[in-house]
């Protein structure tokens, strides 16, 4: 194809394959097509796909096998890599979710970097979702071509081990956060439980009963709250909020801002005298229970000492 340039001269445009050919021909790619029993072969013409793969630039070898994930199938990959000096591997089979690790290990055992392997999913993405054999075969060809074009640009990667901080941060001290913290602490893991309120318990602490059994909410919640306070593996941070999270999985750094309580928590004995002397106003000032339009109970919160009247 060609098109005129600004000077009226014709310029030749290049196809994608022509542009990629110099890169593709630098490598020796092996394409391995799996039948997966009849899961793939019943809808995809395997022979036609293999012959097509042989015509792709950079492909040195294209073969098929009944079950590529089996031990003989993996041995076939290793054998072909050794005999034909392959530098890249494309496996056309099922989902990478199932066997990507399997074929990576086979590639590594053959002497290549395990990340020089690329999968083309022609089972879940082709055979199982296509009703026409011809259409399925054409789609399989395109996926294999894309995998070949991609694998030649793969760079070697190394798997490294880094130290991991096993501590866990649980944000929110409701019943869910409490339960999560207790379960983690059972495994002897350090847990930081953070809640922005002065105490844990969350919304459940406000309920009288729980649905659908109408069990006493406090009877379920308070023993767990006590367990959190006593558990040596749980560092409880109430009246605090998470300000910043940085780092990466296994090595997060978290900044927590603790709000001022105006009480020395190290010396506090929970006697409650500060609560009775607190000058703060009550909100709400009234609380009532109404069922069917009838008021059963009214409680007024008055005064600065916290004493209320029914």
Secondary structure, DSSP 8 states (H G I E B T S, - for coil): -EEE-TTS-EEE---HHHHHHHHHTTS-EEEEEE-TTTTTTTTS-HHHHHHHHHTSTTEEEEEEES-TTSHHHHHHHHHHHHHHT-SEEEEEES-HHHHHHHHHHHHHHTTS-GGGEEEEE-TTTTGGG---HHHHHHHHHHHHHHHHHHHTT--------------EEEE--SHHHHHHHHHHHHTT--EEEEESSSSS-GGGGG-SEETTTTEEHHHHHHHHHHHHHH-TTEEEEESEEEEEEEEETTEEEEEEEE---SS-TTT-----HHHHT-----SSSEEEEEETTEEEEEEEE-SSS--EE-
